[in-house]
Amino acid sequence: MMRFLLLFSRQGKLRLQKWFTPMTEREKKKIIRDMTSMVLSRQPRSCNFLHWKDLKIIYKRYASLYFCLAIENQENELLALEVIHRYVELLDKYFGNVCELDIIFNFEKAYFILDEFLMGGEIQETSKQTVNRSIEASDMLQETMEEYMSKPAF
Amino acid sequence: MPAVSKGDGMRGLAVFISDIRNCKSKEAEIKRINKELANIRSKFKGDKALDGYSKKKYVCKLLFIFLLGHDIDFGHMEAVNLLSSNKYTEKQIGYLFISVLVNSNSDLIRLINNGIKNDLASRNPTFMNLALHCIANVGSREMAEAFASQIPNILVAGDTMDSVKQSAALCLLRLNRMSPDLVPMGEWTARVVHLLNDQHLGVVTAATSLITNLAQKSPDDFKTAVSLAVARLSRIVTSASIDLQDYTYYFVAAPWLSVKLLRLLQCYPPPEDAALRSRLTECLETILNKAQEPPKSKKVQHSNAKNAILFEAISLIILHDSEPTLLVRACNQLGQFLQHRETNLRYLALESMCTLASSEFSHEAVKTHIDTVINALKTERDVSVRQRAVDLLYAMCDRSNAKQIVAEMLSYLETADYSIREEIVLKVAILAEKYAVDYTWYVDTILNLIRIAGDYVSEEVWYRVIQIVINRDEVQGYAAKTVFEALQAPACHENLVKVGGYILGEFGNLIAGDSRSSPLVQFNLLHSKFHLCSVPTRALLLSAYIKFINLFPEVKTTIQDVLRSDSQLRNADVELQQRAVEYLRLSCIASTDILATVLEEMPPFPERESSILAKLKKKKGPGHLPDIDDARRNVNGSTEHSENAEAPKTGSNHPFTDLMSVNSPPPVANSLLVDVFSDISTPAPVDVCEENFSRFVCKNNGVIFENQLLQIGLKSEYRQNLGRMYVFFGNKTSTQFLSFSSSVASQDSLKAHILSATCVLSPQLNVHAKTVDPIIEGGAQVQQILNIECVSDFTDAPVLTIQFRYGGALQNITVKLPVMLNKFFQPTEMTSQDFFQRWKQLGAPQQEVQKIFKAKHPMDSEVTKAKILGFGVALLDGVDPNPANFVGAGVIHTKSTQVGCLLRLEPNTQAEMYRLTLRTSRDSVSQRLCDLLSDQF
């Protein structure tokens, strides 16, 4: 099972946090601190896996963002890397060449996409098409651009 | 302005986020946030009812503020209100806020549950998915209670949409992990297994995760999943990559599902059915073959997905540990990866090989890669890869390559990262001890260890070297000579001074004949280090000095002068001062004989598990340390053991006290031999007190009897077929007990007395009881020692009969002594393969005894563990596919024979029942052990 997924920038700014088990805010802060300092201090071209307490940490950098996924000990590291990659692909497909700003300004979308893909720390749907279809379907339920522009800006 | 690519966006939110990003300082950011919070608060409190959009926007802003790391103490109610909106976007934001911000014990749960209930009943798949996600995300007990019974129905209902089935399966999995008692098995379980055949691969993937989890808890209920999983796997691995459409990932067919299926199969032993087994073997072979094929894509995703399946298949092969050809192929494949240009693959290959090294079939094959691994240790740039290389070297070490591996680890230690030095030190120390053929090599290695990485040498390590030197006469002279030489170095580590001080204090006489290491030279050498050392080391050196006075009368005055100096006698540290004063006094007034007795050479330490191994285990956690095969490696892993019931068995637990105190008590002389099963005259008993008897099944110490007059405490220790019990009689009154006597008899002989028939039983148990003082003063305690020998297996416990006069009245007390068969257990560690093999060998119906019983105590797995360990068997991790079950193994030692015993305890927390199964080679033993243990839970 996956335990948590963190996205943070090279400066250590947290961009997304997803916790698959209940945790106190204090524990979360501690983990975020540990992860950013551990991962950011790694040399380039090191392997993508780390041991941390009883978990395996799988991380990968995409442009300016680090994706950091914690999995339980018996889980498969390589596939966890591909979980990250698939999520990046999904974001990319949705935002069209995703960048850090997309995730900052549309953080709720990033969560929704993640929720279509993973659930309870397990993979829910691995098909890119299926996930995209459901994201698009839910977008259809939302407003158009014109409606958006007519909204108050406060 | 950000690009809002699609759909809605909340303009106010985007503006707010921009503002925050434009803040130049933390203070400005906080100011902006406080302004926004005030704004939102006033909107929420305002009289005008907010429309859904505004509510959504403000809730989303609050969420953003929270995710920035600020506290949010309002808005929850508004978020909950959004759940009942019929607009999808509003509902979605409501659920998102709840899953991020509402923790599992919030008061809002009941309100949230209401929203979830409506959405689950809505038949709208999008709403249902949101609700199921929320249950899985929040993970509250109250939520689980409300919906746990409903979700299985959603999952197996014929008309549920595929996407809802996926969510339902994973939601149920989450609930089962969190509160397994709320997810009862039922008729739905059989239907869940059949989801493995579903058309929709997404449904199969989610269902496989669920089934794997359920099967770990109750493997028997999901046995049918094995054949379905093998069939499904076989279809996937033989499919052309385009068959599975979008479930093909970079030319690899359904990698996630394949890995999940392989994981599911890891919950079960290899299939018994030959056809199924060969089909599985075929699958695994196909996977191994594919690794040799040229890649279909140069993308790393392709190779990752492909190798993910390969590694999972190798895990299964290693776990089954039954097909030598597959194991060797797996090993060769990993061998290739050891030299792969991808760091990730090298890392994983090193890791997997560690487990492979513990299988008999592949241990030799793993060893052939030693040079590559050593090379990895020297050349890898990444510390975590080097760490894995150290682990693997440790796992592949045996007698044949120990010297090479230890030498390599030592040389790596000089440059190793600080973060892993201590662990390497422990590993080197363990290997050096375990595979030492000649102990001079061992001593050299440890001294090197201290020289190279003294700061990382923990106390356990240097305690251990002293224990070993003391226990082995042949190495003592060498050790003394070597430490003496090592101490010559101008700067040597304090740990070396400790070892040196201790060893020269004990064995300095062995090298004193040489004028270059005469007593005075030795003393001056040690004392030259004294002032640079910490207090504990100085204390140790003072003890070494007094030992010198005993060993070498010629340096007595020199040492006395040192002890007498102000820096010792008036030392500010109370421990040092006291030692100096006492040692000085001792050296002045004691005759040589007394001094020689007090400072006699240390007696050998009892052999037991190395304390450093225990430390390494603790450091790495049981899962991380490669399983060390008992037969091959000769380690008795009774770490946790000593903490529970058996502490007295090995004497004192703390290695430090071990070093300082004399250990095993001298054998008891003049004991009275009582063969408890022979016919001896005992006064007719009143009734035998056995109320505390069963408490002693899993522990050895405690109070066995207490009334207003007398308290009887017990302390016992057992080794193999022998035991010793210390019985403490405490007089609780202020008056003397007169004519006190205490004797041991068998229960049968007592019965025999009542029936007034002579009963000749075969002597199964001998108890020698020492006589006790006939008078116990008021408030005093006397001790009686019983020596026990188990001749053959037995059922009835001996009884202790006590008689005394208190205030003129004769008191008769009879207590059943807790000497049970399980006390003669020696724990046995074994691998899962050995375990199952023996389990099968003991398959005759009369060898197995099984009992199903209701739990009498709360079902706490830690307590259960402690009890099983206290029972005397080794608790085997990772043998039972279901981690909730307990599996143990041990050997009962009797004088005539040894009986191997295997046990398995399966708790069922829902029903609050246990099932206990015992298999031993003797039916009477199985029955007796089952009766004893089943009473404990």
Contacts between the chains, C-beta under 8 A, distances in Angstrom:
chain1	res1	chain2	res2	distance
A	1	B	177	7.4
A	14	B	67	7.7
A	14	B	69	7.7
A	17	B	67	7.0
A	21	B	139	7.1
A	22	B	103	6.5
A	22	B	104	4.7
A	22	B	138	7.8
A	22	B	139	5.2
A	22	B	140	7.9
A	24	B	103	7.7
A	29	B	69	7.8
A	43	B	381	6.7
A	43	B	382	6.9
A	45	B	343	6.8
A	45	B	381	7.3
A	45	B	382	8.0
A	46	B	343	6.6
A	46	B	381	7.1
A	46	B	382	4.1
A	46	B	384	7.1
A	46	B	385	7.9
A	47	B	343	4.1
A	47	B	344	4.9
A	47	B	346	7.5
A	47	B	347	4.4
A	47	B	382	5.4
A	47	B	384	6.2
A	47	B	385	5.8
A	48	B	344	5.6
A	49	B	344	6.7
A	49	B	347	5.9
A	49	B	348	7.6
A	49	B	384	6.8
A	50	B	384	5.8
A	51	B	384	7.2
A	51	B	387	7.9
A	51	B	624	7.9
A	54	B	621	6.1
A	54	B	623	7.1
A	73	B	623	5.8
A	74	B	263	7.6
A	76	B	259	5.3
A	76	B	308	5.1
A	76	B	311	6.4
A	76	B	312	5.6
A	77	B	308	7.9
A	77	B	311	7.9
A	77	B	344	7.4
A	77	B	348	6.2
A	78	B	304	4.6
A	78	B	305	7.4
A	78	B	307	5.5
A	78	B	308	3.8
A	78	B	311	6.5
A	78	B	344	7.0
A	78	B	348	7.1
A	79	B	255	6.3
A	79	B	256	6.6
A	79	B	259	5.5
A	79	B	304	7.5
A	79	B	305	7.2
A	79	B	308	4.0
A	81	B	304	5.6
A	81	B	344	7.6
A	82	B	249	6.9
A	82	B	255	7.0
A	82	B	301	6.2
A	82	B	304	5.4
A	82	B	305	5.6
A	82	B	308	6.9
A	85	B	301	5.8
A	85	B	304	8.0
A	86	B	249	7.6
A	94	B	5	7.4
A	94	B	6	7.4
A	95	B	5	5.4
A	96	B	5	6.1
A	101	B	2	5.8
A	102	B	2	7.4
A	102	B	3	7.4
A	102	B	5	7.5
A	104	B	2	7.8
A	104	B	17	6.5
A	104	B	21	7.3
A	105	B	2	3.9
A	105	B	4	7.5
A	105	B	14	5.7
A	105	B	17	5.5
A	106	B	2	7.7
A	106	B	4	7.2
A	106	B	5	7.9
A	106	B	9	7.1
A	107	B	64	6.6
A	107	B	67	6.8
A	108	B	60	6.1
A	108	B	63	7.3
A	108	B	93	6.6
A	108	B	96	6.0
A	111	B	96	5.7
A	111	B	100	7.8
A	112	B	92	6.6
A	112	B	96	7.3
A	115	B	133	5.5
A	119	B	132	7.8
A	119	B	133	6.1
A	119	B	136	5.5
A	119	B	166	7.8
A	119	B	167	6.2
A	119	B	170	4.3
A	119	B	171	7.1
A	119	B	174	7.7
A	120	B	136	4.0
A	120	B	137	7.7
A	120	B	170	4.7
A	120	B	171	6.5
A	120	B	173	5.9
A	120	B	174	3.6
A	120	B	177	7.9
A	121	B	174	7.5
A	122	B	170	5.2
A	122	B	173	6.4
A	122	B	206	7.1
A	122	B	209	4.5
A	123	B	205	6.4
A	123	B	206	7.9
A	123	B	209	7.5
A	123	B	256	5.4
A	124	B	166	5.3
A	124	B	167	6.8
A	124	B	170	5.7
A	124	B	202	7.5
A	124	B	206	6.0
A	125	B	163	7.5
A	125	B	166	6.2
A	125	B	202	4.8
A	125	B	205	7.9
A	126	B	201	7.8
A	126	B	202	6.9
A	126	B	205	6.3
A	126	B	247	6.3
A	126	B	249	7.0
A	126	B	254	7.6
A	126	B	256	4.7
A	126	B	257	7.6
A	127	B	201	7.5
A	127	B	202	6.1
A	127	B	245	7.9
A	127	B	246	4.0
A	127	B	247	5.8
A	128	B	246	6.2
A	129	B	246	4.6
A	130	B	163	7.7
A	130	B	202	6.3
A	130	B	246	6.8
A	134	B	126	7.8
A	134	B	163	6.7
A	137	B	126	7.3
A	138	B	7	8.0
A	138	B	88	6.2
A	138	B	89	8.0
A	138	B	92	7.1
A	138	B	126	6.6
A	139	B	6	5.4
A	139	B	7	3.6
A	139	B	8	7.9
A	140	B	7	7.9
A	141	B	87	7.7
A	141	B	88	4.1
A	141	B	89	6.4
A	141	B	126	7.8
A	142	B	7	4.1
A	142	B	8	3.8
A	142	B	88	7.4
A	142	B	89	4.9
A	143	B	7	7.1
A	143	B	8	4.2
A	143	B	89	7.7
A	145	B	4	7.7
A	147	B	8	7.4
A	148	B	4	6.6
A	148	B	8	6.2
A	148	B	9	5.5
A	148	B	11	6.3
A	149	B	11	7.6
A	151	B	10	7.2
A	151	B	11	4.4
A	151	B	12	7.1
A	151	B	53	7.6
A	152	B	11	6.9
A	152	B	12	6.2
A	153	B	11	5.0
A	153	B	12	6.1
A	153	B	15	5.2
A	154	B	12	5.1
A	154	B	15	6.8
